[in-house]
Amino acid sequence: MADYIIGGILVALAILALRSVFKKTSSGGCAGCSGCNGCGPRCHGQDQETASK
């Protein structure tokens, strides 16, 4: 019974995390990076030409 409770909590946390990432990316934000280091150009709304210059 404890396995079901722990599993349910883990599934709920995964759903909340995915929802947060989806909301950030759909609103134009960047999920998972705190700045431009290591972040792709699409993450910050730049096109490939602007990012390569």
Secondary structure, 3 states (H helix, E strand, C coil): CHHHHHHHHHHHHHHHHHHHHHHHHHCCCCCCCCCCCCCCHHHHCCCHHHHHC
